[in-house]
């Protein structure tokens, strides 16, 4: 493996066939002293052709695969280890790694000069927007055929290894045409966190439907415990995305994300607005006052103190509250957003990173092989040691403790929801997330009605649709 520079490898071959041929010619010169000796010579001569026919070791083509990876919170060591493992299973391949926290600054100059990495691990949503820029320029290689490849070293196709839902989203199919250009990497599911110890102590069942949720809310209220709180309204993005997908499915969700005319006034959207309004009635009374960047941990503390049961958040919450005091018997619990429709499955929105192949990559075939390898058990276990969790079925088998519970959410039947609002040119005075999520405080406080909220979201959607890039 090569980090930042290529280390040359030499292939040594032993040519045994000529040695066998030399031995064969010597036996012809041996004197026939006795009948037995002659017989031995004849046998040796008969064996010689078989030795000559012995196959020589196949020559391995030397290749250099240039991989550029963003160095996030998981560190750089895992990339070195996974590259070494890939080289070990692919003789003749040398992985040239470029890893940096400001990856765009490192690789962009070379790319402008026509020297592209073969594989790039770099998510959307970053300030430099390199991934988005190449997407707009149609400069990425389709990965649909990678999904049909067999995972290296295994007997399963890539598409069958990836958790359902990860390949049916604008976050992997950026053009909305069903063609995958971004391979999903390293995910963090979001959902409702709660004190499992409290529910056990009280004998309360974890609700699986919103009807059961409201019933639990009434029961808890009788004991002075609120059903719900939230850190800030910003955390309603993941909550609302999951609820939208549950209400109308992935196609409906994508229409919401691309500002389709009238979509926010539809029956499925109305279900979500009304659900949040009902949840507002069960929200802990101090939540709105502390739902800001200075005091949000006070709202998170409510579930540790058994003053509220559920709080929407991501898998970083336990670490964020690791030093906070908590009630005796506290035990983290985590669940998906219950199904909006009767008989449906719960949904969990998740954030994830992306890997892609530039259309100008020189070694495209081996690049595809490397992307497919990312979903192998071997690679997943290497990444998991750094808490970088791959979106593959059964990944929770590699995990322990709370992480095992958090990342089992999709193994336990929840549908993964991914994606976000389509990019647009700036529209003065319009912020879709602020209109959709920021208004929740006003719904909880009673300052705005659901009808006013829904109309404002539709109006913002109309303005952004005209500005879509």
N, C-alpha and C positions, 0 to 999 in steps of 0.2 A: 504494500500500500504506500501511497505517496501523499504526503500532506504538504500542499502548496508547491511541490515540485515532484517530478517523476523520478522514481528509482528504477533503473534498468534491471531486467531479470535475464539470466542466461539459461538456456535450455541445453542440458548436456545429454547427448545420445550415445549409446554404446552399439557399435555395429557388429553384431554377433554372426551375421550370415556369412561374411567373408571368412571368419575363423572356421566355421563349419566346413566351408568349401575347401579351405586349405588342408584340413584334416582328411577330407575325402581324397584329395589327390595324393597325399602321402601314403594311404593304404594301397594304392595301385602299385607303388614301388616296393612294397614289402615282399621279401622272398617267400615262395611257397615251400617252406622246409618240410611240412608234413601236410597230410590231408586236412587235419583239423585247422591248421593255420590258414590254409587256403579257404576253408569254409568261413572262417572269421573275417577274412578279407572281403569275401563276396558279400557277407552280411553287412559289413561296414559300407561297401559301395552302394548296397541297396538302401541303406539308411540315409546316405548323403543327400539324395534329392529332397527327402522330407525335411531335413535341416535347412536346405536352401530355400524351401518353400515357406519357412517360418516367417510370419509377418514382422516387419519392423515397427517399432513404436510410432504411433501417429504423431505427426508434428502438430504442435499447438500454435495457433495464430496469436501473436502478441498484439494486445490491444490496450489502449489507454482510454479510460472512461473518466471524463471530467464532471465531477459532482460539486455543485455549489449549494451550501446549506446555511440557513439563518441560525445563528447561535442565540437561542432564546434562553429562558430560565432553566432549561434542561441541561445546558452546558454543551461542550464540544466533544467530550470523551466518548459519548455513545456513538457519535458518527464515525470516529476512528475505529471503534470496535466492530460496528456493523459493516464498515467497508472492508476490514480485514476478514470477516466471516464470508463476505461475498467473494472476495478474491480466492479464499480457500476452496470454495465450491465452484469456481470458474477459472480453471487453470489458464494462464496466459494473459489474464486481465489484471491490469494495474489501475487502481482507483486513485485518481488525483483529486484530493479534497481541497476545497476552499470554504472555510468556515469563518463567519464574521458577524458581529452584532449589527454592523451597518453594511450588510451584504450588497445592497444596491450600489453603494459608493465604490465597492471593490470590483464588481463585475461589469458595471455599466460602461466604463471606458473601453474595455476590451470588446464588448458586444457591439459598440458603435463602430469599432474597427473591423468587425466581421468575425471576431473570435468568440464563439458562444460556448457556454457550458453544455454538456450533453443532458444533464439533469439539474433541475433547480428546485430546492425546497424553500419556498417563500410565499407567505400567505397574502391574501388580499387585505385591504383595509389599512395598509401601512401608509405613512405620510408620503413616501417617495412614489407610491402607486406604480411600481415597475410591472407587477403582474397585470394590473388593469390596463396599463399602456400597451403591453404586448398583446393583450386580448383585443383591444380596440383596433390594433394594427393587423389582426388575424395572423399573428406571428407565433402561434402555438401549434404543436402537433396534436391531432386528435388521439385520445387514449382508448377509444372504444375497443380496438383490437387487443389492448392490454388486458381488458376485463375478460376476454375470452381465453387468455393464456392460462396455462397451468402454473400454479405457484411453484417456483423452483424448489426441488427437493420434496414436493408433496404430490398428491394425486387429486387435487381439487382446483377448480378454476378460480381466478381472482375474484370475479363477480360473485361467486358463491361463498367466498370467505368474508367479504365485507358485510357488515351489519346492514340489514334492510333499511332503506330510507336515505342512506348516504349518497346514493348515485342518482337520486330523483329530485334534484334541487338545483337552483341557480348557482349555488356555491360550488358545484362540480360541473354543471352544464351551463356556462355563462351566457350562451347565446339563446338558451331556451328552446333549442331544437332537438333535445334528446341526445346530443353528442357530448361525451365527457372529455374535457380538456384539463381539468384539475383532479388529481388523485387525492382523496381525503387522507389526512394525516393527523395524528395526535389530537384527540378530542377531549372535551370536558363537558359532561352532561349537566343540564340544569333541571331543577325540579323544586319540590317542597321539602324543606328540612323540618324536622320535629324531634321532640324528646321521646324516643321509643320507650324509655323507662317510665315516663308519666302514663302513657297509654297502658302499659302492662300493669302498673300500680292500680289504675282506675278500672281496669278490665274493659277498656274501650277498644273497639276494633278499628283498624286502619281503614278509612273510607275508600271505596273503589269507584263510587259514583258521586255526583254532586248532590243527589238526594240524601245519600248517607252523610255527606259533608255537612249539609245544613242540619241534619238531625244531631250530629256530633256537636255542632256549634251551639244548639239549644241546650244540650246536656251539660256541656262545659260552662256555659253562661250561668247555669244554676249554681255552679260552684265558684263563680267569680273568675273564670278563666276565659279569655277571648279566643276565638277560633283562629284569628289571622292577624299578621302584621307584615310589614315589608320594610327593607332598609331605606330605599328612596324609590321614587316613581321610575327611575331608570331601570330598575329590576323588573319592571313590567314588560320590557321588550321580549325577553325569553318566555315569560308567562303568556303574553298575548300571542306570540308566534305559535306556541304549542296549542293554545286554545283554538286559534284560527284553523290550524291544520286538522285538529280533531273535529271541528265543526263541519268543515267542507272538503277535507282531503287535500292532497298535495297540489292538484291543479288549481283549486280555489285559493290556496295559500299563495301560489306563484302569481295569480292574478292580482291579489292584494299587493304583493311586493312590486308589481309593475304598473300599478295605478289604473287598472282597467276601469272604464267609465261605469259608474254606478255600483261598483263592487262593494263599497263600504255601506251601501244602503240595502244590500241583499239580506235575505232571511238568515243566511248562515252568519253573516257579520253581526246582525242584530242579536243573535244568540250570545255572542261573545260580549258585546257591550252590556247586555242585560245580566250576564253572569257576573261580570265585574261589579256591577251596581249592587247585586245581591250580596256579593262578598264584602262590599263596603259596609254593610249593616253589621257584619260580624268582626270588623276590624277593631283592634285595641285602641282605646280612646286617645292615647298620647302619641300614636304613630305619626300623624300628619305633622305635629309640632317638631318631631325629631327626624323627619324624612329629608335630611339634607346632608351635605358632605361633612359637616362638622359633628353631627350627632347620630349618624345612621347606626353606629354600633350599639346605641342604646336600644334601638328597635330589635336588633339581632339578639341582644341580651335578654329580651322578653321571653324567648323560647327556652333559654338556659335557666331562667328563674321561674318557669312554669306559669307565666302571666299571659302567654299566648301559645297556641299549639303549632301553627304552621307559618313558615317564612320562606318566600321564594328566593333562591340563591343558586350559586354554582359550587363545584367541588372544592373551591378554595376556602369556603366558609369555615370549616373546622380548623384550618391552619390560622385563619384570621382571628379566630376566637380562642385559640389554644390556651392562652394565659388567663382567660376570663373566668370568674367564679361561676359555679353552677349548682343546681339543686342536687341533693343527695340522690344517687341512683340514676343520674343523667346518662343517657345513651343515645348517640346520634341515630336518627332514622332518616330515610330519604325515599321519596316516592315521585312518580310521574304526575303530571297534571291529569286529574280524572277525565274520562271521556265526556265530551259535551253531549253526544248523542247516545241514547240507550243502546246497549249492545256493542258499542265501539270500544276501541282500546285506548288506554292512556297514552299521552304524548309527552315527550321530553325534548325540548330544544337543546341543541348543543353547539358549542363553539368548536371549530377545528381549523387546522392549518392545511396548506395545500402543497402538492408537488406537481411539477409540470416539465414538459420537454419542449425546448424551443424548436420551431420548425426548421431553423438553420443549424441545428445540432449535427455534428459530423458523424457521430456514432449512434445513430438512432436505434438500431436493433438491440445493441447492448444496453442502451438507455432504457428501452422498454423492459428488458430482462431485469434491470435493477429496480424499476418501479414495481414490477410484479413481485420481486423478492421482498419488498417492504411489508408484504402481507403474509410472509412466512412465519411460522411459529418461532423459528430461530431469531429472526430480526425483531419480532414483537417482544420476545423475552429480553433481548438486549436493551431495547428502548425502555421497557417497563422498569428496569433497574434504576433509571433516571426519572421515573414517574411520567414518562412520555408514553401515553397509552394509545395504541393503534386501534382503529375501529373495525376489529375483526371479531367474528363470533367466538364466544368462549374465552375472550381475553381475560375475564375475571378469574380464570383458573390460575393465572400467574400472580395474582395479587393477594394481599393479606389485609386483615383488619378492616377499617372503615373504607379504604379504597376498594376492597373487594365488593362491598355492599354498593358503593356509589356506581361502580362500573358494571354491575350486574343488572342495571335498570333495563337495558335492552334485551339481555338474556331472559329477563323475567316477563317479557311481553310488551313493553312500551315501544311505541313507534318513534323513531328518531326524526326530528324536524330540524332542518338547516336552511340557511339562506338569510337574505335581508333585502331591504329596499334597493331597487335598481338605482344606479347612479344617474344623476341629472345635472344639468347646468344649474348654478346657483339661482334661486328665486328669492328675491328680497322679501323678508318677513315671513318666510315659510320654512318650518322645520317639522318634518313629518313625525319623527319620534317624539318631539316635544308635544305636538298636538295629540298624538295617540296615547302616549304614556304619561306625559307630564300633567295631563288633565285629571289623572286619577285622584290626586289630592283634593281637587274641587268636587269630585263625585263623592268621596268619603265624607268631606265636610258638609256636603249638601249645597255648595255654592253654584253648582251647575247640574242640569238634568242630563239624562242619557240622550235625549233627543238633541239637545244643544251640542253635546260632545260628538255624537255621530255625524251631525251636519257639518261640524268644523273639520272632522277628519276627511269627509268626502270632498269638501272644498279644497283642502290642502292637496289631496290626491289629484284633483282636476288640474290644479296649477302645475304640479310636478310632472304630470303625464305629458304636458306640452313641452316640458324642458328635458325630457329623457334623452340621454346621450346614446 
